[in-house]
Amino acid sequence: MKRIAVIFEGNINNRLGVFNAVLNRVQHLRRVADYDIDVHMLQVYDGAVMQRVRHSKPVPERPETITVEGETFQMHWFKRNWTDAIGHRLLGKRPACLSAWLDELVESMRNYDLISAHDRMGGIVAQRASKLYGIPHYITWHGASIYTDPPRDPMLKEVTAELLHGADDNFFVSHGLVEKAYNITTGFPATVLFNGASGDFHRMTDEERSALREEFGVTGRKVVAFVGRFEPVKNVTLLPEIYTQIASKYDGDVTFWTMGTGFQHEEVRQAMAERGVDCRMWGMQPLEMMPKLMNCVDVLVLPSLLEGLPLVTLEALQCGANVVASDVVGTAEGIGRDNAIPLGDDFVECLTNRAVEMLQGKVQQSLPADISWEATAIKENKIYLDAMSSQA
């Protein structure tokens, strides 16, 4: 039986974004694969000194494995080193201690027939194992590791370029993300493998939706929501103005929600209060709660400055909501070009106008057929089978 390793960096206390994407990809790949799949998760944590410097929280336990939705993750823990941090931030050097730790992990890859890595750290391990043992390796790029870090960090840009060129193929979650990668380097292999939305996110029955609306106090009202981190890249400081304009333009009963947290949460809350916006800020919610909340949302707004292919837009569409968002990277590929608003001086006006049209029932949206975990699993499996058969 052939064996493949999936390796990525994640955080067991923040099971969002890449964590969920990897989990869903592996779960769906297993359904079509006739080979064994092991999942390795790398987690960097701070010791006492770095906790004070970075204002981070301690990690009370460091288990060897974790199990999420029946999927076992083999955990590999690295304690962030302050000399690496100083050398990187002040001198632009590659982190020597982290690099040595990644070298130690390479040995654990030698008996696999293929390595599927996600983003930079997993990609480094995969590339080194590939050079030592001749194992084919593939790297999936989810977004921030392409459009956030490399443009502002020459060292990370150099490392990312090396990884892009060294992989047997690079998987990108949208065509727009491939275009962003061309700002780093060109001439690398590239294939688009869309993310999908978990099957937990689906449109519930009318009776279930009605009961949830009553439970959450929004019976007879339209709900406009934002879901995501409260950080600058999400452009959340525009939310108070967006919500204010929607309320003034829509001739009906509408209320507003936010779901998520981050260091700008309080700033946005205060601005909402100052404007008198009827907004319920739910904060971070358990994963099992999100499909229930999404089934009460009529319109999701996402004003981000950058996105790869945001899962939250796919989840909202699967739950029957409309989605209007900024036209950045791959967002339009999921929600449709007409619903992706270019960033600019009239961005808020255009986004709120489209949101009102959605509230009025004038916009029909559905998820493209090729944006699904099932379609991605079939495509990914064929690539892996072809690669492993050529190694035989």
N, C-alpha and C positions, 0 to 999 in steps of 0.2 A: 504494500500500500504506500503510495506517495504521501509525502508530508509537506505542508507549507506552514510557514510562520507569518503571523500578522503582528507587526510591532509598531507601537505608537506611544507618544507622550500624552499623559492625561492626569486627572486629579480625581481621586475617589470621593472627594467631598464636593465636587462640582461636576456632576454627571450631565453636562449639557454639550452643545456644539459638537466638536470632534468626537468626544466620547460616545454620544448617541449615534453619530454617523458610523463609527467603526462597529459598534454593537449591532446595528441594523444590517450593515453590509455583511458581517460575518454570519449572522443568523440566516439571511437569505441565501448567501453563498452555500451554506451547508445543505440547503434543500436541493441543490442541483449538483453538488460536488460528489465525486467518488474517491476522494482523498481526505486524509486527516488534516485538521486545522487546529493549530495551537495559537493562542493569543497572548502576547507579551505586552505589558504596559509599563512604561517608564514614568516614574514620578520623582520630581525634584522637590525637596523640602528644605526649609531653613532651620539651622541650629539657633542657639540662643542669641549669638551676636547678630546674625543676619535677620533674625526676627525683629530685633530692635531697629536695625537700619531700614528694613523694608516694611516695618509695621505689619508683619504677617503673623498668622496664628500658628501655634505649635501643632504638630501632628502627633496625637497621643498614642496611636497604634500604627504599626507598619507590618501588615499581614503579608505572608508569602503569596497568598492567593486571595482573590475575592470572586464571588459569584453574583452575577446580575442577570436576571431573567433567564436563569439556567445556563448562562455562558460563563465559563471560568477564565479568569484573567490571571496569568502568572505575573506577579508584581516584582519590579526591580527598582530599588530605592537609591537615590543619590542625594547626599547632604550637600547643599549649595556651599561652595567654598568662597570665602571672602577675598582670597588672593586672585581667584579667577575673576571675580566681579570687578576688582580694582584694575586688573590688567586689561580687561575688556573695555570697561567704561573710560578709563583714563588713557590707555595706550593703544587701544584697538587690537589687542592681541587675542588669539584664539584661546579659549579656556583650557589650560593644560590638564587640570585635575579632572574636569568633566570628560575630556578627550581620553584620558587614561582609563576612566571607568567604562566608557563606551567600548574601548578596546577589549576590556575584560568580558563584555557581553557578547563579543563576536564569536567566542568559542562555543557559546550555547546555540549558535545558528548552524554549526558545521554539518549536522546530520539532516538538514532539511533539503528538500528538492527545489524549493522556491521560497523567496521572501517577499512579502507584500508589506511595505512600510507606509507610514503616514507622516507627512510633513518632515521637518528638518532633522530632528533628533533620531527618529526611527530610520530615516533615510541614511544617516551617517553609519549606523550599525549595519544596515543592509548593504551599503556600498563596500564597506570594509570586508564583510563576510564574502561578498561576491568576488572581490579581488583575490582573497586567500583561498577560497574553496571552489571557485568557478560556478557559484549558484546564481541563476537568473534572479534579478530583483526589480521590483516595480515600486514606484513612489506615488502616492496620492497626495495632491496638494489641495487644501480645503479653503484657503482664502488669505488669512492674516499673514501666514508664513511667506506669501508671495507679495501682497500689496502693502503690508504695514512695516515689517522689520527691514527687509533689504534696501528699500529706498533711503532709509535714514541711518543705516549702519553698514559702512563699507565692508567690514569683516563678514557680516552675515550675507551680504550680497555676493561676495566672492564664494563663500561656502555653498550658497544656494545654487549658483551657476555651476559649480563643480558637480553637485548632485543631479541637476537637470541633465547635464551632458553624460553622466556616468550610468544612468539607469537604462535598463532594457526598454522601458517605456515609462512615461510620466502620465498619470491619470489626473485630470482636472475636473472639478465639479461643475464647470460651466465653460462655454466658449469664451465668455468675457474674461475669465481668469487666465486662459491661455494668452490672450492679448496682453494682459497685465504682466505676465511672465516674460514677454518679449522685451519689456523695459529693463529686464535684468540681463538677459542674453538671448541669442537666437540659435537656430540650428539644432535644437534638441528634439527628441521624439515626443509626441503628444497625442493623447487620446482623451476624449471627453467621456467620463462616467458620471452621470448625474446622481446626486443624492436623491432619496425619496423621503416620504414621510411614513412614520411608523403606522402600522395598521390600527394601533390604539386610537389614532386620530381618524374619525369617520363621522359622517353625518348621522346622528341618532334619530330615532323615530320622532314624529311630531309630538307624541305624548311625552316622551322623555325630555325633549327640549322645552316643552311647556312647563313641566315639573321643575326643571333646573332654573328656568327664568323666575318662577315663583319663589324657589328656594333662595335665589340670589337677589331678589327684590327688583327685578327689571321687567316684570310682566307688562306688556303693552308699550314698552319703550324700546327704542333702537339703542344698540350698544356699539360704540366706537372704541377700539382698544389699541394699545401698543404693547408688544411683548419683546423684552430684550434687556441687555445690560444698560445701566445708566452710566454710560461713559461717552467721551467726546465723539468717538467713531460712529456712535449710534445717533448723533445729532439730537439728543433728547431735550436740549434746552429750547428747541422749537416747538415742543409738544404743547405748552400752554397757549401759544399763539395759534397753532393748528386747531386745537380744541375750541378755542374762543371763536375762530372764524367759522368752523363747522356749525357750532351752536347758533350763530347769528344768521347763517345762510339757509339752514334746514328748517322748513316749516313743519315741525313735528316734535314729538317728545323724544329727546335723545339724552343719553348719559354716557359718561366716559370712564374707561378703566385703563390702568397700567398694570403689567405683571413683570416683575424682575426687580433687581436691586443693583447697587453700585454707588460709587462715591458721589455722583451727582443727583442721587435720589432726593435728598433733602432740599437741594437747590430748586429742583423741579416742583417739589411739593409746595414750597413756599410761593413760587410763582403762580401755581394753580390757585392757591388760596387768595393771593392778591388780586387775581383776575376774577375771582368768584366762580371758577369752573367747577361744575358738579362732577368731580372725579374721584373714583374709588381706587386707591393705590394698593394693590394686593400684596406687593412685595414678592419675594421668592416663594413659589408654590411647589408642593410635591409633584413629581411627574404624573402620578395617577390622577391628580386634580386637573391637569391642564386640558385633557379632552373635554371635560365637563364645562370648563370655563369657555373654551373655544366654541362649543356648541351654542353659547349664548351671544357670541360676537357676530354682529352684522357686517362691520367693516373693520379690517385691520389696517393701521397706518404704520409705515416703516420709513422714516426720513433719513436713513443712514447715509453717511459719507462714503462708506465702502462696505461691500458685501461680496461673498463668493457666489453661492446660491443659497440664500437664507432658508433654513429648514422651516422656520416659523411661518413663512409665507405658504409653503407647501402644506403644512399642517392645517393652517386656517382654511385653505381652499378645500381640503378633504373634509373639513367639518361643515362646509356649506357657507362660509363667509366670503365676502368680497375682500380683495386686497389692493391697496394703492400704496406705492412706494417710490423712493427715489430711483432714478435710472442710473444705477452704478453697477459696474462689472457684470454679473450674471443675473441680476434680479429680474429683468424683463423676460428672460428665457423661461421663467416659471409662471409669471403673472400676466404676460402679454405686453407688447410694446405700448399699447394705448393706456395702460395702467401704470406705466413706469414714467415718472415725471423728472425731466432734467433739472439738476441743481442749478440755481441761478437766482436773479433778483425777484422773479415772479414765482419761485418754487412753491411757497406756502399758498399763494392764491390759487395756482393751478392744481396743487394736490388737494386742497379743500374743496374746490369745485368738483373734482372727480369723485371725492368721497361723498359729497351730497348727491351726485347723480346715482351713486351706488345705493345710498339710503333710500332714494326714490324708486329703486327697482329698475333703473334704466340700463344696468350693466350686467351682462351674463359672462361668467368666468368658469373655466374648468381647467384642471391640471392636464398638461400635455401627456399623451400616452407613454412617451419614452422617458418621462421623468417619474420613475418608480423603482423601488428596490428590486422588484422582480425582473424588470428589463435590464437593470444594471448587473444583477447576478448572472443572468444568462450570458451577457457580453463578457463580463470579467472571467467567468468560468472557461469560456472558449479560449481566451487569451492564455490562461494558465495551462490548460490542457495542451495547447499547441507548443508552449514553451517547454513543458516537462517531457513531452514526447520527443522533441528534438534533442533532449539531453540523454535520452536512453541509449 
